């Protein structure tokens, strides 16, 4: 595996993030996201990202090509009762999977999230995405339930598995 550096996102990363995310969306089997993003929309998302959020990118060696990214956002902002809970999302470029990039992102994100006061992270994973379920399981996430027919793609429903991990 080539050297991978994990760092905090910056607005200039929008093109690289879209280059990772849009093929994952187009594949139609890894995420519940179903609409490709533009670089301008991603740049706006980065600019408006919550102050208590964590947004890391993984860039590959000398080329500085973004090969993955991970976010943690507050679960809810309408009450302080959930200030300790974050929602995590992980995306690794389709051509760079199973190379340790996700593990590097998780390591950096867990440390940053703990510094920000998060005690628990959770997410939904498509039940038909065994690779993502295994990746999160490897990082210590446990299954806490399944939302049946939670996502719908035209006439096809997909269950989503909810997982959590305490930091």
Secondary structure, 3 states (H helix, E strand, C coil): CCCEEEEECCHHHHHHHHHHHHHHHHHCCCCCCCCCCCHHHHHHHHHCCCCCCEEEEEEECCCCEEEEEEEEEECCCCCHHHCCEEEEEEEECHHHCCCCHHHHHHHHHHHHHHHCCCCEEEEEEECCCHHHHHHHHHCCCEEEEEEEEEEEECCEEEEEEEEEEEC
